[in-house]
Amino acid sequence: MRIGKLTNEELKEIVLSRLPKLSERTLIGANIGADCAWLDLGDKLLVTSSDPITAGGMQSGALSIHVSCNDIAACGIRPSAILTVLIAPPECTKEDVVHIVEQASSTAQALGVDIVGGHTEISDSVNRFIVITTAFGIADKDSPIPRGIAMPGDTLVMTKTAGIEGTWIAAMEHEEKLKGKVSDDLISEAKTFISKISVVEDGVTACSLRDPNGSVNERGIAYSSTHLMHDVTEGGVLGAAYEMADFSGIGVSVDLSQVPVAPCTKAICETMRIDPYRLISSGSILIATSEPNALLDAMAKKGIPACAIGAFTNEGFKLKDVDGKEIDFLPPQTDELYRMN
């Protein structure tokens, strides 16, 4: 099989169709575009999510914390605890393992998240570091939550810029390939992108906006005017937008001329001949909202860059390139990150 995430069709056939039926305590379980599970704990809600870092190299410690915490934040909930599994290749050194662990620890501390357990081993089953994290968040039932699906007419809003995580990994892991082709200033800028990778504040801010109609679900929990969020991980902005629509059973239209790309990302992607719109981008979150103006105002007050890049429709996947030409909107493919090696 090809390297990277399973396609949506493969995931449905090989994995999802073979899972057992969920119990009543599980509100949301595994599905296409559903990165988090929601469990009913009585007067509280528990949200949890797992993610692997397979191509982060010596930056895997920080990335592993951010990606799982970002999934929790995409539910509008602040993460509080995390489990970490570290599998290292035999050729690694003690110092390598210490570096990964200390990097993960400092990142978790900065986010206010407890590392509460996990597993660490050296294995000849891997040839590079694999770090898998499972994050948890707990919310009160009187807090507004996303509706769980995007709806036709919703605006598609994006925070920050495309390809954030991929840009940082490229600068940190492939600097020699970039030297002489990308300016030192742009490489230096790309190395600072670790500061942009968290979307905890983005997600919490988006979900704090209550539905102006006062809508609640069947359990009496209030809805937010933010209907669905998806942090932009493997597959990039286009992969995330496609998954949101596919999960919601509707269509989506995206205009690439409205998708912001940082100068260093553009330069790195051009040099490495990869697509910034399909490059892993932890640090950006996509939001389906019925109240885009209120959302953009709230983001601006928090100093979080955000803009509208499209809209959800009744059906179909429509994509315009930066020149306004309609092009094919393909389902998520192998992330461009893997083409850097």
Buried (B, 14 or more C-beta within 10 A) or exposed (E): EEEBBBBBEEBEEEEBEEEEEEEEEBBBBBEBBBBBBBBBEEEEBBBBBBBBBBBBBBBBBBBBBBBBBBBBBBBBBBBBBBBBBBBBBEEBEEEBBEBBBEBBBEBBEEBEBEBEEBEEEBEEEBEBBBBBBBBBBBBEBEBBBBBBBBBBEBBBBBBBBBBBBBBBBBBBBBBEBBEEEBBEEBBEBBBEBBEBBBBBBBBBBBBBBBBEEEBEEEEEBBBBBBBBBBBBBBBBBBBBBBBBBBBBEBBBBBBBEBBBBBBBBBBBBEBBEBBBBBBBBBBBBBBBBBBBEBBBEBBEEEEBBBBBBBBBBEEEBBBBEEEEEEEEBEBBBBBBBBEBE
